[in-house]
Amino acid sequence: MKHRALALWIALLVVGALAVSFITPAPLAAEEPQVYKVGFISHLTGDAAVYGQSLKMGTELAVDVINEAGGINGVPVEVIYEDDRLSAADAQTAFLKLVETDKVPVILGSASSTISLSLCPKAQEKKVVQVSQVSTAPALKDCGPYFFSVMASDTAQGPEWVKVAEYLGVKEAAVMYINNDYGIGVKDTFVQAFEAAGGKLLIVQPFELGGKDFRTEVLKVKGTNPPVVFIVDHVAEASIVFKQAAELGLKTQWVTDVSIVSPEVPQLAGKEAVEGIMGLRAGSSQTPEYQAFREAFLKKFGKEPTIWADFAYDAMMLVAKAIEKGGYTADGIQKALFEVAETYVGPSGAKKFDEYGISQGSYEWVVVKDGEWVLYEKAPSATETPSATETAQ
Amino acid sequence: MEIFVQLLINGVIAGGTYALAAVGYSMVYGALKFINFAHGSIAMVGAYIAFVLVTMADVPLVPAFLGSMLLTAGLGVMVERVAYRPLRRAPKLASLTTAIAVSFVLDAAVMIIMGADIRTFSLTGMRSYQIGPIYITPVQGAIILTSLVFMVGLYGLLTRTKLGKAIRAVADGISLAEVSGIDTNLIISAVFAIGSALAAASGALIGMDTNLQPTMGFIITVKAFAAVVLGGLGNVWGAVVGAFLIGIVENTGVWFIPPVWKDSIAYGILILALFLRPSGIFGKKEEAQVTVL
């Protein structure tokens, strides 16, 4: 009985303390904030942690650069990192925490188009600027004035694949796509562009996020003997698809979307399974901006830049410049973002926004050689059909 | 036809990994009459132990595999001792909730220690062999072989040994076993040791065949649960049959229907089977009355 009474008192105390901490009004924002807080939501754990962790590193590097140069008008930047575990529900919680408790006017993220789409109505409603680093689903352009993405829309990837098909001289191909907003977006633009160019699709095979056994899907594709398979996927699932395709004796030329061009894929799938796979890489690794970024990244993290860290770096840089120009309010940042992006060129390229707040971009072709993604060297005759990369340069 | 044989083999491979996990699940249900939702996470820990032994401690594959089974058996016994035994006389819902908590704790612990990244064993020289129309890798061969060997071994243990007799006695009625002079705590520890060791085998084989993630336990739990209910709660052999059935139907089913339905297939068969036989394929009639909780 005594124990029970004691436990009750402790419980009451805890509840009381919690209640007080909730009721206590947050100190009124001072005229000059001590630090500019910026929110960050991405998949830091779970099936797509590869992307979230990579974006976090790119953001950290940008914050270092900003703060070492004296912050924004002498005020340092602090990024508050929240994990959405690739779940729309967790993203909502993280969003509310950042907006209600931390009072941030701007949020970076998320990576996945599905999660970014789930966040954008709330961001519009609360008037918080949302800058996604790499979300590319075409539907994002309808989000509203507070949404920005520093990576080009997927509508550009499909036509680029068609250029690869033309370069390889194939009229027939198979498509494998991951069944989410992103995968369907890329698949649709490609199917449309490829068929318009007179191509014939042997099979269009979906598969599921988070699966580990894609053997039946691979066998179905193998049954059509495709000379080329275009695949849009994430690192985790793609690694298994390549591994199981090699195990099941599927011999073809793979061409991937931008999400798969990550150093983890050869490590996870095994070198032999991915040798010779072609892919699209967003941005260009040949610019001086990228080379400088690469060196800084190597110095800070001791490894080659991870996938899309350059886009995360640019998103953070643009936000910092927008705060400097427009002030630390959502409306100020929203207006200033369009202006600062006009002239900004970062490691991931020029970031000028269109009317929907979405950057344009280019791709370069890469190929796996000895377990590493390297620039694809086109045969001389290919220069007659310039790719978007070449026209961009 | 050739494709069908390959699909069948793929189904058997998947079924083998489900079966190894399902057996332990079923044994725990038999002994304690509660659903151990942490079982998949135990399998995940087993996979990571094998991974650490192979890639960081340079232990050869087979000893690492057996070592992981042994260590995971210890973990299972510990989990039962710490998390389930104090609640043995409490309503079953309490144990179930605790099991869910245990699975979160294990997932989070592995995520903190090993990171959330996807890991792989990077086994070298693992190419597939072509036997007739079938492609199969050594790991996949090992999955089929291991699951068969362990099932036969378990059958021997349960039917031919004193321990097996005691386990069956506890499953038939824990109070009755206790008054007959059986040390039920010891037997339940043994059940958790065996179940967890087999779960570790399942996790490690899945890890070698594909890859490892701290969240991989969930899908193992889901598939093993379906297999156990399909086979008849608490019936070990039913769980094995259920596991292979689900593996095969999933793999052949995706040939005909979109893969978005793949995980629904397992539960589709389950619902259908339960309509026809409410106690599962091999379940005893009266067990239909036992609620899942």
Interface residues (C-beta under 8 A of the other chain):
Chain A: L44 T45 G46 D47 A49 V50 Q53 N179 P206 F207 E208 G210 G211 K212 D213 R215 T216 E217 L219 K220 G223 V235 A236 S239 I240 K243 A246 E247 L248 G249 E264 Q267 L268 G270 E272
Chain B: I3 Q6 L7 N10 A14 M111 A116 D117 I118 T120 S122 M126 R127 S128 Q130 Y135 T137 Q140 I206 T210 N211 Q213 P214 T215 M216 I219 E250 N251 T252 V254 W255 P258 P259 V260 K262 D263
